[in-house]
């Protein structure tokens, strides 16, 4: 096994001791799309001992241009991303301890995972989820590596609790906050560079090279050949609700408010069920067939064509409705199906 990591051990800043630390690490990766699949593969190949991988979505053909763990077969079968990723990652390394979660990340799951983690890797597509990661990071003292990319650009920064500003402090100054892959698209090289920079920061932290980590937010644009760093020393907000003098961790407190979301890069809305209500795959299939809908069922979800929309219902009651971006309309459709 030492031969497997021999070239990494030869890299002097890591060495045998740093490699041993990497192999003892527990990493949580939030998201398994473009960034998440690239990060997961890199960290598995680097020897990370245990990985928790969270994603709510399934593979589609539009993903294949930039999401490196997935194939046409996965897209054809609409395989959940964490299921497809698990197959590929375990083929890369059989001794990998991998835990997958086909779920929407909420406060309860975030707190459960961060208590087990050495490090959290951000591979999400929205600021609300990053604020949730940030709250948990500061509350439990676990660092996380921010990464975002869109178009031909990306930004990366390692957030270490207790050292300077937190993500909530920086939101007003971070670049590209109003752009998404749905509005301006994305090229694969931007994903690969962002993920590589994130993984480099992760390896610095995990191997004991904290002093080498970035002190400024790094931004790049591959198309116009620009890059710059944003200094953040003076941006810390003393009244910040996460890292300020009287922290409230508001995103962790909003456990029930994230029941609806517009999905990045998709004409689709996600609807979550009332926590006190149980709707099974059998219930979903029955409701769809009662309406005369076309139905496809897999072990993970029921897909239906009903009320003029394509809908995918997961076993925990979560549903993605394609063809709309209006949350109120999505809620109405959900209640038409299930009351």
Secondary structure, DSSP 4 states (H G I P E B T S, - for coil): -TTTTHHHHHSTTTHHHHHHHHHT-EEEEE--SHHHHHHHHHHHHHT-SEEEEE---B--GGGTTT-TT--HHHHHHT-BHHHHHHHHHHHH-TT-EEEEE-S---HHHHHHHHTT-SEEEE--S-HHHHHHHHHHHHHHT--EEEEEEEBTEEEEEEE-TTSS--HHHHGGG-TTTT--HHHH-B-HHHHHHHHHHHHHHHHHHHTT-GGGS-SSEEEEETTTTEEEEE--GGG--TT-TTTSTT---HHHH-TTT-SEEEPTTSSEEEE---TT----HHHHHHHHHHTT-EEEE-SSEEEEEETTEEEEEETTS-EEEET---HHHHHHHHHHHH-
